[in-house]
Amino acid sequence: MQSEEQQRSQRGRELDYASCQLVAYRVDELRPHPSYVKHKLSVPACKIDALDRLGNLAFQDPIFVTQDRLIIDGYARWELAKKRGMATILCLVYQRTEDEALRDFLWRHRRFDGLNDFTRVELGHDLKRPEKARLNQQAGGQRKGSAKLEACERVDSRKERARILGVSEGKVSKVDRILEHASSSTKQAARDREISIHRAEKWSHETEAQQMENLRVLRIERGIRKKARNLVAEVLASQADEGVLTTAHLQRLLQGVSTMSPEQSQAFGPIAVHRLRVPGKDIYVTDELIQGFKEQPGGTDQ
């Protein structure tokens, strides 16, 4: 059984679909939403390429636009149409104001992989209050400056923005903090999903220099882990030809290390032990270490 609110929402969607029109617009007539341009959003090339591989099926569904040719949804198909040099593209046209188009865009991308929570909350700052609420704000602040009135037009309630954007109030609060206090590098890292909103908010309490250092160290650590994973992958790939060390081989190596005389240990040189933070229960031994034991009296045969 649907609630009264759900029924009203369903009737609204039915009325909305009934009032839209299917039109073939020229590709060069369409334009991105001003907020899309302002925040420098773009469709990843990999998504456009994946869509391109579908052939004509990529355009079996129309893109959503306003009566003023503002794109609401379908940016990937629009970019692909331009790439293919298409003259027209099928559009579903809705009667929308610029602000309503932004609300629709945010609603449709609540679970969209290419638009993360940080970017949606950032876009949410461009939303205006509904007309009725705006007029009430103006009526109650007639003696205030125009800058105050203009600020009142924005949706500044965290609860309201959280509802529209489909995120928690806590996340809205954290992104607001990041946008106001974080360094530009921290903001961009959050936009690019290089760091989480939680980490970016934590860094925003530190100096700009420290935030830049945090990001530098994080990238170095990730680079080391990536290199380690690549090295492990190379080892695993070579095992098919070279075979895998058995437990017996490992025991003989360890026994050889533990029974070395001080003179032998000094001549052999130091043996470094490193920890690799990679999945799996494996122990890796370098070829140089194995060869060194082979050359020792009574060394291992592996």
C-alpha positions as CSV (number, residue, x, y, z in Angstrom):
1,M,0.0,0.0,0.0
2,Q,1.5,3.3,-1.1
3,S,1.5,6.3,1.3
4,E,-0.3,9.5,0.5
5,E,3.1,11.2,-0.3
6,Q,4.1,8.3,-2.6
7,Q,0.8,8.5,-4.4
8,R,1.2,12.3,-4.9
9,S,4.7,11.7,-6.2
10,Q,3.5,9.0,-8.6
11,R,0.7,11.3,-9.9
12,G,3.3,14.1,-10.4
13,R,5.5,11.8,-12.4
14,E,2.6,10.6,-14.6
15,L,1.6,14.3,-15.2
16,D,5.2,15.1,-16.0
17,Y,5.6,12.4,-18.6
18,A,2.3,13.4,-20.1
19,S,3.4,17.0,-20.6
20,C,6.8,16.2,-22.2
21,Q,7.5,16.1,-25.9
22,L,9.7,14.0,-28.1
23,V,11.7,16.2,-30.5
24,A,14.7,15.7,-32.7
25,Y,17.0,18.7,-31.9
26,R,20.1,19.7,-33.7
27,V,23.1,18.5,-31.7
28,D,24.8,22.0,-31.8
29,E,21.6,23.6,-30.4
30,L,21.9,21.7,-27.1
31,R,24.0,23.1,-24.3
32,P,25.1,21.9,-20.9
33,H,23.6,23.3,-17.7
34,P,25.5,26.4,-16.4
35,S,26.3,24.6,-13.2
36,Y,27.7,21.7,-15.2
37,V,30.1,24.2,-16.9
38,K,30.8,26.2,-13.7
39,H,32.0,23.1,-11.9
40,K,33.9,21.8,-14.9
41,L,32.1,18.5,-15.1
42,S,32.7,16.1,-18.0
43,V,32.0,12.6,-19.1
44,P,34.9,10.1,-18.7
45,A,36.3,9.1,-22.0
46,C,36.0,5.4,-21.1
47,K,32.2,5.8,-20.7
48,I,31.9,7.5,-24.1
49,D,34.0,4.7,-25.7
50,A,31.8,2.0,-24.0
51,L,28.7,3.7,-25.3
52,D,30.3,4.0,-28.8
53,R,30.8,0.2,-28.9
54,L,27.0,-0.3,-28.6
55,G,26.6,1.2,-32.1
56,N,23.1,2.6,-32.9
57,L,21.8,1.1,-29.7
58,A,23.5,3.9,-27.8
59,F,20.8,6.2,-29.0
60,Q,17.7,4.0,-28.6
61,D,16.7,6.2,-25.6
62,P,16.3,10.0,-25.9
63,I,18.3,12.4,-23.8
64,F,16.4,14.7,-21.4
65,V,16.4,18.5,-22.1
66,T,14.5,21.6,-21.1
67,Q,12.5,23.8,-23.5
68,D,15.5,26.1,-23.7
69,R,17.8,23.2,-24.9
70,L,19.5,22.8,-21.5
71,I,20.6,19.2,-21.1
72,I,19.2,17.5,-17.9
73,D,20.5,14.0,-18.5
74,G,22.3,12.3,-21.4
75,Y,25.6,14.1,-21.5
76,A,27.5,10.9,-22.6
77,R,25.1,10.4,-25.6
78,W,25.4,14.1,-26.5
79,E,29.2,13.9,-26.4
80,L,29.1,10.7,-28.5
81,A,26.8,12.4,-31.0
82,K,29.3,15.2,-31.4
83,K,32.1,12.8,-31.8
84,R,30.2,10.9,-34.6
85,G,29.3,14.2,-36.3
86,M,25.6,13.6,-36.0
87,A,23.3,16.4,-37.1
88,T,20.3,15.7,-34.8
89,I,19.5,13.7,-31.7
90,L,16.2,12.5,-30.2
91,C,15.3,14.5,-27.1
92,L,12.5,14.3,-24.4
93,V,11.7,17.9,-23.7
94,Y,10.5,19.0,-20.3
95,Q,9.2,22.4,-19.2
96,R,11.8,23.3,-16.6
97,T,13.4,26.4,-15.2
98,E,17.2,26.4,-14.9
99,D,17.0,25.6,-11.2
100,E,14.4,22.9,-11.7
101,A,16.7,21.4,-14.4
102,L,19.6,21.3,-11.9
103,R,17.3,19.6,-9.3
104,D,16.4,17.0,-11.9
105,F,20.0,16.4,-12.8
106,L,21.0,15.9,-9.2
107,W,18.0,13.6,-8.6
108,R,18.8,11.4,-11.6
109,H,22.5,11.2,-10.6
110,R,21.9,10.2,-7.0
111,R,23.3,6.8,-7.7
112,F,25.4,7.6,-10.8
113,D,29.0,6.3,-10.8
114,G,30.4,9.4,-12.5
115,L,29.0,11.9,-10.0
116,N,30.2,11.3,-6.5
117,D,28.7,12.6,-3.2
118,F,31.2,15.4,-2.9
119,T,30.4,16.8,-6.4
120,R,26.7,16.5,-5.8
121,V,26.9,18.4,-2.6
122,E,29.0,21.0,-4.2
123,L,26.5,21.4,-7.0
124,G,23.8,21.7,-4.4
125,H,25.1,25.1,-3.4
126,D,23.8,26.4,-6.7
127,L,20.2,25.4,-5.9
128,K,17.7,28.1,-5.1
129,R,14.9,28.1,-2.6
130,P,11.4,27.4,-3.9
131,E,9.6,30.6,-4.9
132,K,7.2,30.6,-2.0
133,A,10.0,30.2,0.5
134,R,12.0,32.9,-1.3
135,L,9.2,35.4,-1.2
136,N,8.6,34.7,2.5
137,Q,12.3,35.3,3.2
138,Q,12.1,38.6,1.3
139,A,9.0,39.7,3.1
140,G,10.6,39.1,6.4
141,G,13.8,40.9,5.5
142,Q,12.7,44.0,3.6
143,R,15.0,46.2,5.7
144,K,18.1,44.0,5.0
145,G,20.6,44.6,2.3
146,S,20.3,43.1,-1.2
147,A,23.3,40.8,-0.5
148,K,21.4,39.3,2.4
149,L,18.3,38.8,0.2
150,E,20.3,37.1,-2.5
151,A,21.9,34.8,0.0
152,C,18.4,33.9,1.3
153,E,17.5,32.6,-2.1
154,R,19.9,29.7,-1.8
155,V,18.9,26.4,-0.3
156,D,21.0,26.7,2.9
157,S,19.3,24.1,5.0
158,R,21.5,21.1,5.4
159,K,18.5,18.9,6.0
160,E,16.8,20.1,2.8
161,R,19.9,19.8,0.7
162,A,20.6,16.3,2.1
163,R,17.1,15.3,1.1
164,I,17.4,16.6,-2.5
165,L,20.9,15.1,-2.9
166,G,20.3,11.8,-1.3
167,V,23.1,12.0,1.2
168,S,23.2,12.3,5.0
169,E,23.2,15.7,6.8
170,G,26.6,14.8,8.2
171,K,28.1,14.4,4.8
172,V,26.6,17.7,3.7
173,S,28.2,19.3,6.8
174,K,31.6,17.8,6.0
175,V,31.6,18.9,2.4
176,D,30.6,22.4,3.4
177,R,33.5,22.4,5.8
178,I,35.9,21.2,3.1
179,L,34.7,23.8,0.5
180,E,35.2,26.6,3.1
181,H,38.4,25.6,4.7
182,A,40.3,23.0,2.8
183,S,43.2,23.7,0.4
184,S,42.5,23.6,-3.4
185,S,44.5,20.4,-3.7
186,T,42.5,18.7,-1.0
187,K,39.2,19.8,-2.6
188,Q,40.3,18.5,-6.0
189,A,41.5,15.2,-4.5
190,A,38.0,14.8,-2.9
191,R,36.3,15.6,-6.3
192,D,38.5,13.0,-8.0
193,R,37.7,10.4,-5.4
194,E,41.4,10.2,-4.6
195,I,40.6,10.7,-0.9
196,S,37.3,10.2,1.0
197,I,35.1,13.1,2.2
198,H,35.9,12.0,5.8
199,R,39.7,12.2,5.2
200,A,39.4,15.6,3.4
201,E,37.3,17.0,6.2
202,K,39.9,15.8,8.7
203,W,42.7,17.5,6.7
204,S,40.7,20.8,6.4
205,H,41.4,21.5,10.1
206,E,45.2,21.6,9.3
207,T,47.3,24.3,7.6
208,E,47.4,24.4,3.8
209,A,51.1,23.3,3.9
210,Q,50.2,20.3,6.0
211,Q,47.3,19.4,3.7
212,M,49.7,19.4,0.7
213,E,52.2,17.3,2.6
214,N,49.4,14.8,3.6
215,L,48.5,14.4,0.0
216,R,52.2,14.0,-1.1
217,V,52.8,11.3,1.5
218,L,49.6,9.5,0.6
219,R,50.5,9.4,-3.1
220,I,54.0,8.0,-2.2
221,E,52.5,5.3,0.0
222,R,50.0,4.3,-2.7
223,G,52.8,4.3,-5.3
224,I,54.8,1.9,-3.1
225,R,51.9,-0.4,-2.6
226,K,51.2,-0.4,-6.3
227,K,54.8,-1.2,-7.0
228,A,54.7,-4.1,-4.5
229,R,51.5,-5.5,-6.1
230,N,53.2,-5.3,-9.5
231,L,56.3,-7.1,-8.2
232,V,54.1,-9.8,-6.6
233,A,52.2,-10.2,-9.9
234,E,55.5,-10.7,-11.8
235,V,56.6,-13.3,-9.3
236,L,53.3,-15.2,-9.6
237,A,53.5,-15.0,-13.4
238,S,57.0,-16.5,-13.4
239,Q,56.1,-19.4,-11.1
240,A,54.7,-21.4,-13.9
241,D,58.2,-21.7,-15.4
242,E,60.4,-21.6,-12.3
243,G,58.2,-23.6,-9.9
244,V,57.2,-22.8,-6.3
245,L,59.5,-23.1,-3.3
246,T,58.3,-25.9,-0.9
247,T,58.1,-25.7,2.9
248,A,61.2,-27.9,3.0
249,H,63.2,-25.5,0.9
250,L,62.2,-22.6,3.1
251,Q,63.1,-24.6,6.2
252,R,66.6,-25.3,4.8
253,L,67.0,-21.6,4.0
254,L,66.0,-20.5,7.5
255,Q,68.2,-23.2,9.0
256,G,71.1,-22.0,6.9
257,V,70.6,-18.4,8.2
258,S,70.4,-19.5,11.9
259,T,73.4,-21.7,11.8
260,M,75.8,-19.4,10.1
261,S,79.0,-18.6,12.0
262,P,79.8,-14.9,12.7
263,E,82.5,-15.1,10.0
264,Q,80.1,-16.6,7.4
265,S,77.4,-14.1,8.3
266,Q,79.8,-11.2,7.8
267,A,80.9,-12.6,4.4
268,F,77.4,-13.3,3.3
269,G,76.1,-9.8,4.1
270,P,72.8,-8.6,5.6
271,I,69.5,-10.2,4.7
272,A,66.6,-7.8,4.7
273,V,63.0,-8.8,5.6
274,H,60.1,-6.8,4.3
275,R,56.4,-6.9,4.8
276,L,54.1,-6.7,1.7
277,R,50.6,-5.6,2.4
278,V,49.0,-7.7,-0.3
279,P,46.4,-10.5,-0.2
280,G,47.4,-14.1,0.1
281,K,49.5,-16.4,2.3
282,D,52.8,-16.3,0.5
283,I,56.5,-16.0,1.3
284,Y,58.7,-14.6,-1.4
285,V,62.5,-15.2,-1.6
286,T,64.8,-13.4,-4.0
287,D,66.9,-15.3,-6.6
288,E,70.0,-13.6,-5.2
289,L,69.4,-15.1,-1.7
290,I,68.9,-18.6,-3.1
291,Q,72.0,-18.3,-5.2
292,G,74.0,-17.1,-2.2
293,F,73.1,-20.2,-0.2
294,K,73.9,-22.4,-3.1
295,E,77.4,-21.1,-3.1
296,Q,77.7,-21.8,0.7
297,P,79.3,-25.1,1.8
298,G,76.4,-27.5,2.2
299,G,74.0,-25.0,0.7
300,T,70.4,-25.8,-0.4
301,D,69.9,-27.4,-3.8
302,Q,66.9,-25.1,-4.6
